[in-house]
Amino acid sequence: MTLSSGELAQIVWAETKALGTAPADGSGSVNGVRRLIAQLAASVDGAGFQRRDQLPSVQDRKLGDTVRAILSIAEDARGATAPQSRIIIWEADGDTLRLNTATTPPPPAPWAGLAPDNITHQLHQRLANGQTVDVFTRDAATDGGSGSTAIIVNATTGTGVPGGGAPMAEPRATSKAMPKTGVLLFVVALGLFVLSALGSYGIGVGARLSLGQFVQSARIATGSTGGGLDCTVATTEKPSVLDSVKWRPNVDKASDCRTQFTAAQSIVASAQYPDPEAKPGTHAVRKTTWPEWFASQALEWSSVINGTMSLVVPFWLALASLSLLFIACGFGITGRALGPIIDERNRMSLTLAQLAIWSIILLSGLLVCGLFNYGFGGLLITELQQQAAAATAAKETPNHAKIALDAYNLFPSIPFYLGLVGGFAVATPFLSRLISNSTLVGTQDQTAPDTAAPTQAPKYLADKAGPEKAALSDMVLQEVKGRSDMVDINRVQHVAITGILAISYLLVLFDVVSNIDAVRIVFAAVQNASVLTSMPQIDGTFTSLLFVSHAALLGSKVYDKMVPAKREG
């Protein structure tokens, strides 16, 4: 039995109406796909095409031209003979040159197992429901003699799909914003942040109070007069902490500066301050003030061992707090923990990931170091301000208190090379998007948005239908259509170098905040300076490695835009 042109038109309309309208003269890619389906259906006399849908009227204002095109295509295809190319209409994943095999369910055999060279891309089309499909064809010879192989597979209607289901018509599990979870995590992050800040500040106050107890029985400044144990940490000839012989172990504990400082720390940590008005020979303690109680809680919380102080607990709380802040934003906006590193193309961005990593590490270090300095130097700043004001009123020249006050930095400074690291982290995501979305590199056609793509990304870039499709593998895979399933060695090296350097600096920072020695505290007091004057130093080699890594990554982006994958078909 030979199909009539009317019945053939009904088959074409049933299988392709989801593709939308098309010109009445039969031109355009959508009409091209309809022509292939009509020829295939006619060549097999409708076998495998169970669906028939009544066409709208040719007078329909919206669909009239499309109906005319289908009727003309059906009339021309009546004489088609076998074999004709097999067809699949399947869910797209942003790479229009390759069949998406990561769907649920996957494309049926033999489509999923065919090499890219054995299939030809015909159409990339966005549907009215927001989903996107790709249409591919293959030669009939690839059936492999299997009579059960469907000659057409259509995910929008279920034709040829095992079980008869229509995957593109079924509800999809998508990532939806989870504002309640985001707010809850934000509250937790805020709580951890406050604990970290209070802990860092309290330990700084404890360091200052310990110093105050220590200097009641010791001399710490070079050239100072009076009684007490000589615990000077520097001389005018050798102003170095490393030359502080007074702080070396001594069998006579009464002459051991470190032992005496530890005893002063114990008083502050326990908040058991001797009462100066008590009778001689008694061990009465006075009532503590609020700052003294606060400092004792912070020192008890931290580890105070042999004259050292540690910011490890506040530092880890700061890391956890900022990490949770990023995660809270992710859940609140995209419904995914790693939402902040998902870019506008619904792919996990390597440049955003490294920005997040460096931000968390550096901001955590600045938080605990800065607030420790504020706790330690806040009282000193107040004293210097009062002395400077008095010297100004007395017209003293030079005003040494004013000079000391101007030179005092409560917040740790950023070394030059570390500033470059921060600059690389901030600039790379911006430069990456500038390369992709501007005509500074590549042609206007490459940069123009692909209107059929889910995110309307530039035509040469692969994208994904939604943030739920984003995966960690995106960070090491190429982003150009036609190569988006291939590993990018430039990205792999960037992941490796960034990971090594970030972990290295994290360990250095951990070492700095985990062992704040008594000698450093005393030396800072003598010099009228902060204990943690700057973030840990790095050298040019560290920065050079990071620069080369970022340059290689951006260079590969330029190359990908200048030499994009060629379209087939």
C-alpha positions as CSV (number, residue, x, y, z in Angstrom):
1,M,0.0,0.0,0.0
2,T,1.3,3.4,-1.0
3,L,0.7,6.3,1.5
4,S,-1.3,9.2,0.2
5,S,0.2,12.6,0.4
6,G,-2.4,13.6,3.0
7,E,-1.5,10.7,5.3
8,L,2.2,11.4,4.7
9,A,1.6,15.0,5.7
10,Q,-0.1,13.8,8.9
11,I,2.9,11.7,9.8
12,V,5.3,14.6,9.2
13,W,3.2,17.0,11.3
14,A,2.9,14.5,14.2
15,E,6.6,13.9,14.3
16,T,7.8,17.5,13.8
17,K,5.2,19.9,15.2
18,A,7.3,20.4,18.3
19,L,10.0,21.9,16.0
20,G,7.8,24.9,15.4
21,T,6.9,27.0,12.3
22,A,8.7,27.1,9.0
23,P,8.5,29.1,5.7
24,A,5.8,28.1,3.2
25,D,8.3,27.9,0.3
26,G,10.0,24.9,2.0
27,S,13.2,26.6,2.8
28,G,15.1,26.5,6.2
29,S,16.6,23.7,8.4
30,V,13.2,22.8,9.9
31,N,11.7,22.1,6.5
32,G,14.8,20.2,5.6
33,V,14.2,17.8,8.6
34,R,10.6,17.5,7.6
35,R,11.6,16.6,4.1
36,L,13.9,13.8,5.4
37,I,11.1,12.4,7.5
38,A,8.6,12.5,4.7
39,Q,11.0,10.7,2.4
40,L,11.8,8.1,5.0
41,A,8.2,7.4,5.8
42,A,7.3,7.2,2.1
43,S,10.1,4.8,1.4
44,V,8.9,2.3,4.1
45,D,5.2,2.9,3.4
46,G,4.7,4.2,6.9
47,A,6.2,1.3,8.8
48,G,7.4,2.4,12.2
49,F,5.4,5.7,12.0
50,Q,2.4,5.0,14.1
51,R,1.4,8.6,14.8
52,R,-0.9,10.6,12.7
53,D,-2.1,14.1,13.6
54,Q,-4.6,16.2,11.8
55,L,-3.0,19.3,10.2
56,P,-4.3,22.8,11.1
57,S,-6.1,24.8,8.4
58,V,-4.0,26.5,5.7
59,Q,-5.9,29.6,6.7
60,D,-4.5,29.5,10.2
61,R,-2.7,32.8,10.9
62,K,0.2,31.3,12.8
63,L,0.5,27.9,11.3
64,G,-0.8,28.4,7.7
65,D,2.6,28.8,6.1
66,T,3.9,25.7,7.9
67,V,1.0,23.6,6.8
68,R,1.5,24.7,3.2
69,A,5.2,23.7,3.4
70,I,4.3,20.3,4.9
71,L,1.7,19.5,2.2
72,S,4.2,20.4,-0.5
73,I,6.9,18.3,1.1
74,A,4.6,15.3,1.4
75,E,3.5,15.5,-2.2
76,D,7.1,15.6,-3.4
77,A,8.2,12.7,-1.2
78,R,5.5,10.2,-2.3
79,G,7.8,8.5,-4.8
80,A,10.8,8.1,-2.5
81,T,12.3,4.6,-2.4
82,A,14.4,2.7,0.1
83,P,16.9,3.0,1.5
84,Q,16.7,6.4,3.1
85,S,18.8,7.9,6.0
86,R,17.7,7.0,9.5
87,I,16.8,9.9,11.8
88,I,17.0,10.7,15.5
89,I,15.5,13.7,17.2
90,W,17.1,13.8,20.7
91,E,17.8,16.1,23.7
92,A,20.7,18.4,23.1
93,D,23.5,19.1,25.6
94,G,25.0,22.3,24.1
95,D,27.4,20.6,21.8
96,T,25.6,20.5,18.5
97,L,28.2,18.4,16.7
98,R,27.8,15.3,18.9
99,L,24.8,13.2,19.9
100,N,24.1,13.5,23.6
101,T,24.5,10.1,25.1
102,A,24.3,11.2,28.7
103,T,20.5,11.3,28.8
104,T,18.0,9.2,30.8
105,P,17.2,7.0,29.0
106,P,20.2,7.0,26.6
107,P,19.7,6.9,22.8
108,P,18.8,3.4,21.7
109,A,21.1,1.2,19.6
110,P,22.8,1.6,17.4
111,W,22.8,5.4,17.9
112,A,24.7,5.4,21.2
113,G,27.5,3.3,19.9
114,L,28.1,5.1,16.6
115,A,31.3,7.1,16.0
116,P,30.8,10.8,15.4
117,D,31.9,10.4,11.8
118,N,29.0,8.0,11.1
119,I,26.3,10.5,11.9
120,T,25.5,13.9,10.4
121,H,24.0,16.8,12.3
122,Q,21.0,18.4,10.6
123,L,19.3,20.7,13.1
124,H,19.8,22.4,16.5
125,Q,16.4,23.7,17.6
126,R,14.9,25.3,20.7
127,L,11.4,24.1,21.5
128,A,8.5,26.2,22.8
129,N,8.9,24.6,26.3
130,G,12.5,25.9,26.6
131,Q,14.2,22.5,25.9
132,T,16.5,22.1,23.0
133,V,16.8,19.2,20.5
134,D,19.4,18.1,18.0
135,V,18.5,16.2,14.8
136,F,21.0,13.7,13.4
137,T,20.9,11.3,10.4
138,R,22.9,8.2,9.6
139,D,23.2,5.9,6.6
140,A,20.8,2.9,6.5
141,A,23.8,0.6,6.2
142,T,24.6,1.2,9.9
143,D,21.5,-0.8,11.0
144,G,23.8,-3.8,10.9
145,G,21.0,-6.1,9.5
146,S,18.9,-5.7,12.7
147,G,15.3,-5.7,11.7
148,S,14.2,-4.5,15.1
149,T,16.2,-1.3,14.8
150,A,13.9,1.8,14.7
151,I,14.4,3.8,11.5
152,I,13.3,6.9,13.4
153,V,13.8,7.8,17.0
154,N,12.0,10.9,18.3
155,A,12.4,12.0,21.9
156,T,9.6,14.5,21.6
157,T,6.9,12.0,20.7
158,G,8.3,8.6,21.8
159,T,8.5,7.1,18.3
160,G,11.3,4.5,18.2
161,V,12.1,5.0,21.9
162,P,12.2,1.7,23.9
163,G,9.1,1.5,26.0
164,G,7.4,4.1,23.8
165,G,8.0,7.0,26.3
166,A,8.7,10.5,25.2
167,P,11.8,11.6,27.3
168,M,11.5,15.2,26.2
169,A,7.9,15.4,27.3
170,E,8.4,13.9,30.7
171,P,9.0,16.1,33.7
172,R,12.7,16.8,34.3
173,A,14.5,16.8,37.6
174,T,15.9,20.3,37.6
175,S,17.9,22.4,40.1
176,K,15.6,24.8,41.8
177,A,16.5,27.6,44.1
178,M,16.4,26.5,47.8
179,P,16.2,29.9,49.6
180,K,15.3,28.3,52.9
181,T,18.3,26.1,52.8
182,G,20.4,29.1,51.7
183,V,19.2,31.2,54.5
184,L,19.8,28.5,57.1
185,L,23.4,27.9,55.9
186,F,23.9,31.7,55.8
187,V,22.9,31.9,59.5
188,V,25.3,29.1,60.3
189,A,28.0,30.8,58.4
190,L,27.3,34.0,60.2
191,G,27.5,32.3,63.5
192,L,30.9,30.7,62.6
193,F,32.1,34.1,61.4
194,V,31.2,35.7,64.7
195,L,32.9,33.0,66.7
196,S,36.0,33.3,64.6
197,A,36.1,37.1,64.9
198,L,35.5,37.0,68.7
199,G,38.1,34.2,69.1
200,S,40.8,36.1,67.2
201,Y,40.1,39.4,68.9
202,G,39.9,37.7,72.4
203,I,43.3,36.0,71.9
204,G,44.8,39.3,70.9
205,V,43.4,40.9,74.0
206,G,44.8,37.9,76.0
207,A,48.3,38.5,74.4
208,R,48.2,42.1,75.5
209,L,47.1,41.3,79.1
210,S,49.7,38.5,79.3
211,L,52.3,41.1,78.3
212,G,51.0,43.4,81.0
213,Q,51.4,40.8,83.7
214,F,54.8,39.8,82.4
215,V,56.3,43.3,82.4
216,Q,55.4,43.6,86.1
217,S,58.4,41.4,86.9
218,A,60.5,41.7,83.7
219,R,62.3,44.4,81.6
220,I,61.7,44.1,77.9
221,A,63.1,47.3,76.4
222,T,66.8,47.8,75.7
223,G,68.3,50.3,78.0
224,S,65.4,50.3,80.5
225,T,66.3,50.7,84.2
226,G,64.8,49.3,87.3
227,G,64.4,45.8,88.8
228,G,63.1,42.7,87.3
229,L,64.3,39.9,85.1
230,D,66.2,41.1,82.0
231,C,64.1,39.8,79.1
232,T,65.1,42.3,76.3
233,V,64.5,40.8,72.9
234,A,66.7,43.1,70.9
235,T,69.7,45.5,71.0
236,T,70.5,48.5,69.0
237,E,73.4,46.6,67.5
238,K,71.4,43.4,66.7
239,P,67.7,44.3,66.4
240,S,66.6,40.8,65.7
241,V,64.3,38.4,67.5
242,L,66.7,35.5,66.7
243,D,69.4,37.1,68.9
244,S,67.2,37.0,72.0
245,V,69.5,34.8,74.2
246,K,67.5,35.7,77.2
247,W,64.7,33.5,76.0
248,R,66.6,30.3,75.7
249,P,65.9,27.5,78.2
250,N,67.4,28.1,81.6
251,V,67.7,25.5,84.4
252,D,66.9,28.3,86.8
253,K,63.2,28.9,86.1
254,A,63.3,32.2,87.9
255,S,65.8,33.4,85.3
256,D,63.9,31.8,82.4
257,C,62.0,34.5,80.5
258,R,59.8,32.0,78.7
259,T,58.8,30.3,81.9
260,Q,57.9,33.7,83.4
261,F,55.8,34.6,80.4
262,T,54.0,31.3,80.6
263,A,53.2,32.0,84.2
264,A,51.8,35.4,83.2
265,Q,49.7,33.7,80.5
266,S,48.3,31.3,83.1
267,I,47.1,34.2,85.2
268,V,45.3,35.7,82.2
269,A,43.9,32.4,81.0
270,S,42.5,31.5,84.5
271,A,41.4,35.1,85.2
272,Q,43.0,34.7,88.7
273,Y,44.7,38.1,89.1
274,P,46.4,38.7,92.5
275,D,44.8,41.4,94.6
276,P,47.3,44.2,95.2
277,E,45.5,45.3,98.3
278,A,45.6,41.8,99.9
279,K,47.7,41.2,103.0
280,P,51.3,40.0,102.4
281,G,51.5,36.2,102.3
282,T,47.9,35.7,101.2
283,H,46.8,34.5,97.7
284,A,43.6,36.6,97.3
285,V,42.5,37.4,93.8
286,R,40.7,40.5,92.7
287,K,37.5,40.7,90.7
288,T,38.1,40.5,87.0
289,T,37.0,43.1,84.5
290,W,34.9,42.3,81.4
291,P,37.9,42.4,79.0
292,E,39.9,40.1,81.4
293,W,37.0,37.6,81.5
294,F,36.6,37.7,77.7
295,A,40.4,37.2,77.2
296,S,40.4,34.3,79.7
297,Q,37.6,32.5,77.7
298,A,39.5,33.0,74.4
299,L,42.8,31.7,75.8
300,E,41.1,28.7,77.3
301,W,39.5,28.0,74.0
302,S,42.8,28.4,72.1
303,S,45.8,26.3,72.9
304,V,48.3,28.2,75.2
305,I,51.4,26.1,75.5
306,N,54.8,27.2,76.8
307,G,54.4,30.8,76.1
308,T,52.8,30.5,72.6
309,M,49.4,31.3,71.4
310,S,47.4,29.8,68.5
311,L,44.8,31.1,66.2
312,V,44.2,27.7,64.6
313,V,40.6,27.3,65.9
314,P,39.5,30.8,64.8
315,F,41.3,30.2,61.4
316,W,39.5,27.0,60.7
317,L,36.2,28.6,61.8
318,A,36.9,31.4,59.3
319,L,37.6,29.0,56.5
320,A,34.4,27.1,57.3
321,S,32.4,30.3,57.6
322,L,33.4,31.7,54.2
323,S,33.0,28.3,52.6
324,L,29.5,28.0,53.9
325,L,28.8,31.5,52.7
326,F,29.6,30.4,49.1
327,I,27.6,27.2,49.6
328,A,24.6,29.2,51.0
329,C,24.6,31.4,47.9
330,G,24.7,28.4,45.7
331,F,21.7,26.7,47.3
332,G,19.8,30.0,47.5
333,I,20.2,30.8,43.8
334,T,20.6,27.5,41.9
335,G,19.8,24.8,44.4
336,R,23.3,23.4,44.2
337,A,26.2,23.7,46.7
338,L,28.6,24.6,44.0
339,G,26.3,27.2,42.4
340,P,28.7,30.1,42.8
341,I,31.1,28.5,40.3
342,I,28.4,27.7,37.7
343,D,28.7,30.3,34.9
344,E,26.2,31.8,32.6
345,R,26.5,28.8,30.3
346,N,25.5,26.4,33.1
347,R,29.0,24.9,33.2
348,M,31.2,24.8,36.2
349,S,33.8,27.5,35.6
350,L,37.5,26.9,36.4
351,T,38.2,30.6,36.6
352,L,35.4,31.1,39.1
353,A,36.5,28.1,41.1
354,Q,40.0,29.4,41.6
355,L,38.7,32.9,42.5
356,A,36.5,31.3,45.2
357,I,39.5,29.2,46.5
358,W,41.8,32.2,46.8
359,S,39.1,34.4,48.2
360,I,38.3,31.9,51.0
361,I,42.0,31.4,51.9
362,L,43.1,35.0,51.8
363,L,40.0,36.5,53.5
364,S,40.2,33.9,56.3
365,G,43.9,34.8,57.0
366,L,43.2,38.6,56.9
367,L,40.2,38.1,59.3
368,V,42.1,36.3,62.0
369,C,45.4,38.1,61.7
370,G,43.7,41.5,61.6
371,L,41.4,41.0,64.6
372,F,44.2,39.5,66.6
373,N,46.2,42.7,66.0
374,Y,43.2,44.8,66.9
375,G,42.9,42.9,70.2
376,F,46.6,43.2,70.9
377,G,47.1,46.8,69.8
378,G,43.8,48.5,70.5
379,L,44.9,49.6,74.0
380,L,48.3,50.7,72.7
381,I,46.6,52.8,70.0
382,T,44.5,54.5,72.6
383,E,47.6,55.3,74.7
384,L,49.5,56.6,71.7
385,Q,46.5,58.8,70.7
386,Q,46.4,60.3,74.1
387,Q,50.2,60.9,74.2
388,A,50.1,62.4,70.7
389,A,47.3,64.7,71.7
390,A,49.2,65.8,74.8
391,A,52.4,66.3,72.9
392,T,50.6,68.4,70.3
393,A,49.0,70.6,73.0
394,A,52.5,71.0,74.5
395,K,53.9,71.8,71.0
396,E,56.6,69.1,71.4
397,T,58.8,68.7,68.3
398,P,59.2,66.0,67.1
399,N,56.0,64.4,68.3
400,H,57.2,60.8,68.8
401,A,53.8,59.5,69.8
402,K,52.3,60.9,66.6
403,I,55.1,59.3,64.6
404,A,54.6,56.0,66.3
405,L,50.9,56.2,65.8
406,D,51.2,56.9,62.0
407,A,53.6,54.0,61.6
408,Y,51.4,51.5,63.5
409,N,49.3,49.2,61.2
410,L,46.6,47.2,62.9
411,F,45.6,45.4,59.7
412,P,48.3,43.1,58.2
413,S,49.8,44.3,55.0
414,I,49.6,42.4,51.7
415,P,53.0,41.6,50.3
416,F,53.6,42.6,46.6
417,Y,53.7,39.1,45.2
418,L,50.6,38.0,47.2
419,G,48.8,41.1,45.8
420,L,49.6,39.8,42.3
421,V,48.1,36.4,43.2
422,G,44.9,38.2,44.3
423,G,45.0,40.3,41.1
424,F,45.3,37.1,38.9
425,A,42.4,35.5,40.7
426,V,40.1,38.5,40.2
427,A,41.2,39.4,36.6
428,T,41.1,35.9,35.0
429,P,37.3,35.4,35.1
430,F,36.8,38.9,33.7
431,L,39.4,38.4,30.9
432,S,37.9,35.0,30.1
433,R,34.4,36.4,29.5
434,L,35.9,39.3,27.6
435,I,37.5,36.8,25.2
436,S,34.3,34.8,24.8
437,N,31.8,37.6,24.6
438,S,33.5,40.4,22.7
439,T,34.9,40.8,19.2
440,L,38.4,41.7,20.5
441,V,39.1,38.0,19.6
442,G,37.4,36.2,16.7
443,T,34.7,37.3,14.4
444,Q,31.3,38.8,14.9
445,D,29.6,35.6,13.7
446,Q,31.5,33.6,16.4
447,T,30.6,36.0,19.1
448,A,27.0,36.4,18.2
449,P,24.6,34.5,20.5
450,D,23.2,31.2,19.4
451,T,19.5,31.8,19.6
452,A,18.7,28.1,19.5
453,A,21.0,27.3,22.5
454,P,19.5,27.1,26.0
455,T,21.6,30.0,27.3
456,Q,22.1,31.8,24.0
457,A,25.9,31.5,24.5
458,P,28.3,32.6,21.7
459,K,27.9,30.3,18.7
460,Y,31.2,28.5,19.1
461,L,30.8,27.6,22.8
462,A,29.0,24.6,24.2
463,D,26.4,25.2,26.9
464,K,24.0,23.2,29.0
465,A,20.2,23.3,29.4
466,G,20.3,24.2,33.1
467,P,22.5,24.5,36.3
468,E,21.5,20.9,37.2
469,K,23.5,19.8,34.2
470,A,26.7,21.4,35.4
471,A,29.5,18.9,36.5
472,L,32.9,19.1,38.0
473,S,34.3,17.6,34.8
474,D,33.4,20.8,33.0
475,M,36.5,22.4,34.6
476,V,38.9,20.1,32.7
477,L,36.9,19.6,29.5
478,Q,37.1,21.8,26.4
479,E,34.3,24.3,26.0
480,V,34.1,24.5,22.2
481,K,31.3,22.8,20.3
482,G,32.5,19.6,18.8
483,R,35.3,19.1,21.4
484,S,33.3,19.5,24.6
485,D,33.9,15.8,25.6
486,M,37.7,16.1,25.2
487,V,40.1,16.8,28.0
488,D,41.9,20.2,27.8
489,I,45.5,19.8,29.0
490,N,45.7,23.6,29.7
491,R,42.9,23.3,32.1
492,V,44.4,20.2,33.8
493,Q,47.7,22.0,34.4
494,H,45.8,25.0,35.8
495,V,43.9,22.8,38.2
496,A,47.2,21.2,39.3
497,I,49.2,24.4,39.7
498,T,46.4,26.3,41.4
499,G,45.7,23.3,43.8
500,I,49.4,22.9,44.7
501,L,50.0,26.6,45.3
502,A,46.7,27.1,47.2
503,I,47.4,24.2,49.5
504,S,51.0,25.4,49.9
505,Y,50.0,28.9,51.0
506,L,47.2,27.5,53.2
507,L,49.8,25.4,55.1
508,V,52.1,28.4,55.4
509,L,49.3,30.5,56.7
510,F,48.4,27.7,59.1
511,D,51.9,27.6,60.4
512,V,51.9,31.4,61.0
513,V,48.7,31.5,63.0
514,S,49.3,28.2,64.9
515,N,52.5,29.4,66.7
516,I,52.5,33.0,67.9
517,D,55.6,32.9,70.1
518,A,56.1,35.0,73.3
519,V,59.2,36.5,71.8
520,R,57.2,37.9,68.8
521,I,54.7,39.4,71.2
522,V,57.3,41.0,73.3
523,F,59.3,42.2,70.3
524,A,56.2,43.8,68.8
525,A,55.5,45.6,72.1
526,V,59.1,47.0,72.2
527,Q,58.8,48.1,68.6
528,N,55.4,49.6,69.0
529,A,54.2,47.4,66.2
530,S,51.6,44.7,65.4
531,V,52.5,41.1,66.1
532,L,51.3,40.0,62.7
533,T,52.4,42.9,60.6
534,S,51.8,41.2,57.2
535,M,50.4,38.2,55.5
536,P,52.9,35.4,55.0
537,Q,55.4,36.3,52.3
538,I,55.7,34.4,49.0
539,D,58.4,34.7,46.4
540,G,58.6,35.4,42.6
541,T,58.7,31.7,41.7
542,F,55.3,31.2,43.4
543,T,53.8,34.1,41.4
544,S,55.5,33.1,38.2
545,L,54.1,29.7,38.3
546,L,50.6,31.1,38.8
547,F,51.1,33.7,36.1
548,V,52.2,31.1,33.5
549,S,49.2,28.9,34.5
550,H,46.7,31.8,34.0
551,A,48.4,32.9,30.8
552,A,48.2,29.4,29.3
553,L,44.5,29.1,30.2
554,L,43.6,32.4,28.7
555,G,45.8,31.7,25.6
556,S,43.9,28.4,25.1
557,K,40.7,30.4,25.2
558,V,42.0,32.7,22.5
559,Y,43.0,29.7,20.4
560,D,39.7,28.0,20.8
561,K,37.9,31.1,19.5
562,M,40.3,31.6,16.6
563,V,40.2,28.0,15.6
564,P,36.8,26.6,16.6
565,A,35.6,23.1,15.7
566,K,34.1,22.8,12.2
567,R,30.5,22.0,11.9
568,E,29.5,18.9,10.0
569,G,26.6,18.6,7.7
